[in-house]
Amino acid sequence: MPRSRKNQIALEATPYYHCTSRCVRRAFLCGRDEHSGNDYEHRRGWIENRIIELARVYALDVCAYAVMSNHYHIVLHINAEKAKAWSDTEVIQHWHSLYAGNFLSHEYLAGKDLYEEQLNVISELVTEWRERLMSISWFMKALNEDIARQANVEDNCTGRFWEARFKSQALLDETALTTCLAYVDLNPVRACMADTPEASEFTSAKRRIDTAKEEPEATEPKQPIPLFPFVGYPRQDMPEGLPFRLQDYLELLDWTGRQIRSDKRGSITQSLPPILERLNIDAEHWVYNTQHFESQFKGMVGTAISIKAKCQQFGYRRAPGLALGAQPT
């Protein structure tokens, strides 16, 4: 039986989630339709721009994304600490950047004198909006509804644009997170839409690489502000971000991309990228999982120990996908 969205996305399990949405119609609505000859490539730009726009509003960090012909992938990090640190005024400002709010919220921002009962209403609104601004469901709703409206206007039609509610996978540990990031960033390479990550349009990989190339002589590569940054190895006083070095991750992407291309198999040096050695990931297992991430894993992704612990925590009798895809420890 399918689990509720509340049980699929739980901050106490992990702050990292891989989400996907797919178009309902068979035509390539976000790319070039080879059958009709129509070009919808610009809609991939709509999705990428909307993702970046929403990342500036929500207390959700975008770790990776890839906009394909008829679907997209996104890896999100729930930043509860950021949401809690916002003042009431900041919460209302963030909410108003996307939604209308109400008379009282606008009066509050304008600095008008409000009665105690009105201030109590504002306090309740702020509590509700703060929760929504760190909700993946609200983020995905704001993303998908906006794209559907634009597409239906352009097509002069009505009806569903996305085939169903978005799908999500909880990424329980560093191994699951790294595998999923590479899976998402290499989607265009696997689909033969691009030869390399740096040529993969509408992906986080290309955005990161283009930004790093702006300052090639820098000790630490420049990183795009809208994306959750790579901040290096775990250490004391570690800044907020992904627990890897960007250089290692890009090397890992290149190495993995060569492995999954049949004409390149065996042409890469046998020395593994540092991040693989650090996470103790078996190379063959890694390559297989980065090609079959969605089909191998269902609701939760992680090591066998991680999955068993979370299933026990949430009272599940069975550990979904444990025999098929969990990394051994």
C-alpha positions as CSV (number, residue, x, y, z in Angstrom):
1,M,0.0,0.0,0.0
2,P,1.4,3.5,-0.9
3,R,2.5,5.5,2.1
4,S,1.2,9.0,2.8
5,R,3.3,12.0,1.7
6,K,3.8,12.8,5.4
7,N,5.5,9.4,5.9
8,Q,7.6,9.7,2.7
9,I,9.0,13.1,3.8
10,A,10.0,13.4,7.4
11,L,12.7,15.7,8.6
12,E,13.5,13.4,11.5
13,A,14.5,10.8,9.0
14,T,16.7,13.0,6.7
15,P,16.7,16.5,5.3
16,Y,17.6,15.3,1.8
17,Y,15.0,14.2,-0.8
18,H,15.1,13.3,-4.5
19,C,11.8,14.3,-6.3
20,T,10.6,13.7,-9.9
21,S,7.6,15.0,-11.9
22,R,6.6,13.7,-15.4
23,C,4.4,15.1,-18.1
24,V,1.0,13.4,-18.5
25,R,0.8,13.7,-22.3
26,R,3.0,11.5,-24.5
27,A,4.4,14.4,-26.6
28,F,7.7,15.8,-25.6
29,L,6.1,18.8,-23.9
30,C,9.4,20.1,-22.4
31,G,11.7,19.5,-25.4
32,R,11.6,18.8,-29.1
33,D,8.7,16.6,-30.3
34,E,10.2,14.4,-33.1
35,H,6.7,13.3,-34.2
36,S,4.9,16.7,-34.6
37,G,8.0,18.7,-35.3
38,N,7.1,21.3,-32.6
39,D,9.8,22.7,-30.5
40,Y,9.1,23.0,-26.8
41,E,12.7,23.3,-25.7
42,H,12.1,26.8,-24.2
43,R,9.9,25.1,-21.5
44,R,13.0,23.5,-20.0
45,G,14.2,27.0,-19.3
46,W,10.8,27.8,-17.6
47,I,11.4,24.9,-15.2
48,E,15.0,25.8,-14.5
49,N,14.2,29.5,-13.9
50,R,11.3,28.6,-11.6
51,I,13.5,26.2,-9.6
52,I,16.0,29.0,-9.0
53,E,13.3,31.5,-8.2
54,L,11.7,29.3,-5.6
55,A,15.0,28.4,-4.0
56,R,15.4,32.1,-3.1
57,V,11.9,32.1,-1.4
58,Y,11.7,28.8,0.4
59,A,13.8,27.4,3.2
60,L,14.7,24.6,0.8
61,D,18.2,24.3,-0.8
62,V,18.5,23.0,-4.3
63,C,21.3,20.4,-4.4
64,A,20.9,19.1,-7.9
65,Y,18.4,19.2,-10.8
66,A,18.1,18.1,-14.4
67,V,15.3,19.1,-16.7
68,M,14.7,16.5,-19.4
69,S,12.3,16.2,-22.3
70,N,9.2,15.1,-20.5
71,H,10.2,15.0,-16.8
72,Y,12.6,16.6,-14.4
73,H,14.6,15.6,-11.3
74,I,15.5,17.7,-8.3
75,V,17.3,17.0,-5.0
76,L,16.2,19.2,-2.2
77,H,17.6,19.9,1.3
78,I,15.1,21.0,4.0
79,N,16.8,23.8,5.8
80,A,14.8,23.9,9.1
81,E,17.4,26.1,10.8
82,K,17.1,28.8,8.1
83,A,13.3,28.8,8.5
84,K,13.5,29.1,12.3
85,A,15.9,32.0,12.0
86,W,13.6,34.1,9.9
87,S,11.8,36.9,11.8
88,D,8.0,37.2,11.5
89,T,8.5,40.0,9.1
90,E,10.9,37.9,6.9
91,V,8.4,35.0,6.8
92,I,5.6,37.3,5.6
93,Q,7.9,38.9,3.0
94,H,8.9,35.5,1.7
95,W,5.3,34.4,1.5
96,H,4.2,37.7,-0.2
97,S,6.8,37.2,-2.9
98,L,4.7,34.2,-4.2
99,Y,1.2,34.6,-2.7
100,A,-1.2,37.5,-2.0
101,G,-1.3,37.1,1.8
102,N,-4.2,38.9,3.4
103,F,-5.2,42.4,4.7
104,L,-3.7,41.9,8.1
105,S,-0.3,40.7,6.8
106,H,-0.1,43.7,4.5
107,E,-1.0,46.0,7.4
108,Y,1.6,44.4,9.6
109,L,4.4,44.9,7.0
110,A,3.3,48.5,6.5
111,G,3.9,49.1,10.3
112,K,0.3,49.9,11.1
113,D,-0.9,49.7,14.7
114,L,-2.8,46.4,15.2
115,Y,-5.0,45.2,18.0
116,E,-3.9,42.3,20.2
117,E,-6.4,40.0,18.5
118,Q,-5.1,41.0,15.1
119,L,-1.5,40.3,16.2
120,N,-2.6,36.9,17.4
121,V,-4.0,36.2,14.0
122,I,-0.7,37.3,12.5
123,S,1.2,35.0,14.8
124,E,-0.9,32.1,13.7
125,L,-0.4,33.0,10.0
126,V,3.4,33.3,10.5
127,T,3.6,29.8,12.1
128,E,1.6,28.3,9.3
129,W,3.5,30.1,6.5
130,R,6.9,29.2,8.1
131,E,6.0,25.5,8.0
132,R,4.9,25.8,4.4
133,L,8.0,27.6,3.4
134,M,10.1,24.6,4.4
135,S,7.6,22.1,2.9
136,I,8.7,20.1,-0.2
137,S,5.1,19.6,-1.1
138,W,4.4,23.3,-1.2
139,F,7.7,23.9,-3.2
140,M,6.7,21.3,-5.8
141,K,3.2,22.6,-6.0
142,A,4.4,26.1,-6.6
143,L,6.8,24.8,-9.3
144,N,4.4,22.4,-11.1
145,E,1.3,24.6,-11.1
146,D,3.2,27.6,-12.5
147,I,4.6,25.5,-15.4
148,A,1.3,23.8,-16.1
149,R,-0.5,27.2,-16.4
150,Q,2.1,28.6,-18.8
151,A,2.1,25.4,-20.9
152,N,-1.7,25.3,-21.1
153,V,-1.9,29.0,-22.1
154,E,0.7,28.4,-24.8
155,D,-1.1,25.2,-26.1
156,N,-4.5,26.9,-25.8
157,C,-5.9,24.0,-23.8
158,T,-7.0,22.9,-20.4
159,G,-6.4,19.8,-18.3
160,R,-3.6,18.1,-16.5
161,F,0.0,18.8,-17.5
162,W,1.7,16.5,-15.0
163,E,0.8,12.8,-14.9
164,A,0.4,12.6,-11.1
165,R,1.8,14.0,-7.9
166,F,5.5,14.2,-7.7
167,K,7.5,11.1,-6.5
168,S,10.0,11.4,-3.7
169,Q,12.9,9.3,-2.3
170,A,14.5,9.9,1.1
171,L,18.3,10.0,1.0
172,L,19.4,8.6,4.3
173,D,23.1,9.0,4.3
174,E,26.1,10.4,2.3
175,T,26.4,7.4,0.0
176,A,22.7,7.7,-1.0
177,L,23.1,11.5,-1.4
178,T,26.2,11.3,-3.6
179,T,24.8,8.5,-5.8
180,C,21.6,10.4,-6.3
181,L,23.4,13.7,-7.1
182,A,25.4,11.9,-9.8
183,Y,22.3,10.1,-11.1
184,V,20.5,13.4,-11.5
185,D,23.4,15.4,-13.1
186,L,24.2,12.6,-15.5
187,N,20.6,12.1,-16.8
188,P,21.3,14.0,-20.1
189,V,24.5,11.9,-20.7
190,R,22.6,8.7,-20.2
191,A,19.8,9.8,-22.5
192,C,22.3,10.8,-25.2
193,M,21.1,14.4,-25.0
194,A,24.7,15.6,-24.2
195,D,28.2,14.1,-24.4
196,T,29.5,15.6,-21.1
197,P,28.2,17.2,-17.9
198,E,29.5,20.6,-19.0
199,A,27.4,20.3,-22.2
200,S,24.2,19.2,-20.4
201,E,21.8,22.1,-20.7
202,F,19.3,22.8,-17.9
203,T,21.2,20.9,-15.2
204,S,22.9,21.8,-11.9
205,A,26.1,20.3,-13.1
206,K,26.4,22.7,-16.0
207,R,25.5,25.7,-13.8
208,R,28.2,24.7,-11.3
209,I,30.8,24.1,-14.0
210,D,30.0,27.4,-15.8
211,T,30.3,29.3,-12.5
212,A,33.6,27.5,-11.5
213,K,35.1,28.5,-14.9
214,E,34.6,32.2,-14.1
215,E,37.5,32.1,-11.7
216,P,39.7,29.2,-12.9
217,E,42.8,30.3,-10.9
218,A,40.9,30.4,-7.5
219,T,42.0,28.0,-4.8
220,E,38.4,27.0,-4.2
221,P,36.1,27.0,-7.2
222,K,33.4,29.7,-7.3
223,Q,30.0,28.2,-6.8
224,P,26.5,29.5,-8.0
225,I,24.6,31.2,-5.2
226,P,21.2,29.7,-5.9
227,L,22.5,26.1,-5.4
228,F,23.4,24.4,-2.1
229,P,27.2,24.7,-2.1
230,F,29.8,21.9,-1.7
231,V,31.7,22.8,1.5
232,G,34.3,20.1,1.8
233,Y,35.0,17.3,4.2
234,P,33.1,17.0,7.5
235,R,35.0,18.9,10.2
236,Q,34.4,21.1,13.3
237,D,32.6,24.4,12.6
238,M,31.7,23.1,9.2
239,P,29.7,25.6,7.2
240,E,26.2,24.8,5.8
241,G,26.4,22.8,2.6
242,L,27.0,19.4,0.9
243,P,29.7,17.4,2.8
244,F,32.1,17.0,-0.2
245,R,34.6,19.1,-2.2
246,L,33.3,20.4,-5.5
247,Q,36.5,19.3,-7.2
248,D,36.0,15.7,-6.0
249,Y,32.4,15.7,-7.1
250,L,33.2,17.0,-10.6
251,E,36.0,14.4,-11.0
252,L,33.5,11.8,-9.8
253,L,30.9,12.9,-12.4
254,D,33.5,12.7,-15.2
255,W,34.7,9.3,-14.1
256,T,31.2,7.9,-13.7
257,G,30.0,9.4,-17.0
258,R,32.9,7.5,-18.8
259,Q,32.0,4.2,-17.1
260,I,28.4,4.2,-18.2
261,R,29.3,4.8,-21.9
262,S,29.9,1.5,-23.6
263,D,32.5,3.0,-26.0
264,K,34.5,4.4,-23.1
265,R,34.5,1.4,-20.8
266,G,38.0,0.6,-19.5
267,S,39.6,3.7,-20.9
268,I,39.7,5.5,-17.5
269,T,42.5,5.1,-15.1
270,Q,41.9,2.5,-12.4
271,S,42.6,5.0,-9.6
272,L,39.3,6.0,-8.1
273,P,38.2,9.6,-7.2
274,P,38.9,10.5,-3.6
275,I,35.2,10.8,-2.7
276,L,34.7,7.1,-3.6
277,E,37.5,6.0,-1.4
278,R,36.3,8.3,1.4
279,L,32.8,6.9,1.3
280,N,34.0,3.3,0.9
281,I,31.8,2.8,-2.2
282,D,32.4,-0.2,-4.4
283,A,33.1,1.1,-7.9
284,E,31.0,-1.5,-9.8
285,H,28.1,-1.1,-7.4
286,W,28.4,2.7,-7.7
287,V,28.2,2.7,-11.5
288,Y,25.2,0.4,-11.6
289,N,23.3,2.4,-9.1
290,T,23.9,5.7,-10.9
291,Q,22.3,4.2,-14.0
292,H,19.3,2.6,-12.2
293,F,18.7,4.9,-9.2
294,E,14.9,5.2,-9.6
295,S,14.2,1.6,-10.5
296,Q,16.6,0.2,-7.8
297,F,15.3,2.3,-4.9
298,K,11.9,3.2,-3.8
299,G,10.9,5.3,-0.8
300,M,14.1,5.3,1.1
301,V,17.7,5.1,0.0
302,G,20.8,4.4,2.1
303,T,23.0,1.7,3.6
304,A,21.4,-1.4,4.9
305,I,21.9,-0.1,8.5
306,S,20.4,3.3,7.7
307,I,17.3,1.8,6.1
308,K,16.7,-0.7,8.9
309,A,17.1,2.0,11.5
310,K,14.6,4.3,9.8
311,C,12.1,1.5,9.2
312,Q,12.3,0.6,12.9
313,Q,11.9,4.3,13.9
314,F,8.7,4.6,11.8
315,G,7.3,1.2,12.7
316,Y,7.6,-0.4,9.3
317,R,7.4,-4.2,9.2
318,R,9.2,-4.4,5.9
319,A,12.3,-2.5,4.6
320,P,11.4,-1.6,1.0
321,G,14.2,-2.2,-1.5
322,L,16.6,-3.4,1.1
323,A,17.5,-6.6,-0.7
324,L,17.8,-5.0,-4.1
325,G,19.6,-1.7,-3.7
326,A,21.0,-1.0,-0.3
327,Q,24.7,-0.4,-0.1
328,P,26.4,-3.0,2.2
329,T,28.3,-1.7,5.2
